[in-house]
Structures are given as structure tokens and as C-alpha cells.
Amino acid sequence: MNTSGAQPWQQAAQEKKPATNTPAPIGDGGPAFPQHGWTSDPATLARMQASGIGLSIRDYFAAKAMAAEITDQGLEGRETDHIAGMAYEMADAMLVARKAVAP
């Protein structure tokens, strides 16, 4: 039962955090826009996968969260590194929530 008043995704993220200030390793969620089918060459596919080409789901979530925050609150008088950090905190919470509801 949620007695803290936090949203379910917030509570899930809080429960996953370690006791220290060290962020929990949650992964990046994999590629946001995977490209399949344009090549069947195993060497090319392995090279693409190993190089980390493209945007991760974590980066995609953070970009969306940052855009929403800037649209809602603006930038005036705000530290951009704080906004970026908040965006990745939100992305991490979204990844935790995504795992919690995955079949």
C-alpha cells in the first residue's frame, strides 16, 4: 500500500534506490530506434550492436522529460545542469516503471 503520497512510478524508483547516493545501475533500456532488416550480414550487425550507434531508450526518455520541463517551467533563472539531471532522474524512473509493468 502506498502511504507516501508518491505516484506508483516514483515509489518504484525510490524502492530501487540504494541506501547511498550512488545511483543504481538500471541499464539504458536498449536502442530507442533499432534498425532491423536492412542487412543480414552478421559482422555488420555485430559491429552496429557493439558500437552503441544511436539513441538509447534512456536518452529518448530524458529528452522528452527535459522538453516537457522546459516547456512547462522555462529556462530563465534555472541551471541547465539541474534540468538535465532532473531529466535523467525522470528517465531512470520511467525505465524502472517500464520494467515493473512489463509482461
N, C-alpha and C positions, 0 to 999 in steps of 0.2 A: 504494500500500500504506500502511495506517495503522500507523505505528510509534510514535505518540504515546500510545497507550492511550485516546484520546478516542473517544467514541461517534461514529458517522458524521455525525449532525446537528451535533455540536459541532465536528467537523473542518470540515464545510462552512461553518459560521458563522465559524470562525476564518480560513479561507481567503478569505472575502469581506470581512473587515475591512481597512480601510486602515491604512497604517503609522502614522498619527497617532491621537490619541484621539478624533477626530471620527467619530461614527457614520456608517456607510454608509447612503445612502438606499435603503430596501428597499420603501417603499410600505406601505400598511396592509392590503393583501390584498382590498380592496373590502368591500362590506357583508356582515355576518355573517348577516343575515336579510333578504335582499332581498324586496321586496313587488312582485310582478308580477301582472298580470291584473285588478286591481280598477279600473283606469282605462285608457282608451286615448287620453286627451287628451294630445297631445304637449306642450302647455305645462305641464300638471301634472307629467308625467314629467320634463321638463327641470328644473323648479323643484325637485323632490324630489332629483334627482341632484346639482344644483348646491349645494343647501343642506347636503349631508352628513348628512341626517337618519339617525339610527340608530347602531348599534354597528358598528365595523369588525371584520374578522376578527382584526386585531392586538389590538384591545381585548378581544375574546372570548377569544383565546388567553391574554392576560395575566391576565384574571380567573380563568380556570381554573388557571393556574400559581400564582397568588397563593393561591387557595383550597387547593390541594394543599400548598403550602409551610406555610401557617398550620395546616392540619390535622395535618401531619407534625411540625412543629417548635414550634408555638405562637407566641405573641406576647411572652411575658414576657421582659423584658430586651433586646428587639430593637427596632431603629429601624424604624419603619414605612416611612420613605422608602427604606431599604435593601431592604426586602421588595418594595416597589412597583417599584424599579429592577430587581431581580432578575427580577420577573415579566415586565417588558417585554423584558429581555435574552432570556429564555426564549421569549417570543412572537416576537421577531425571529429567533431560531434556528429556530423552528418554521416561520416563513414561508420562510426560506432552504431548509430541508429540503423543504418543500412544493413549491417551485419545482424542486428537484433531482429529484424523483420524478414530476413532472407529465408527462403524455404530450406 
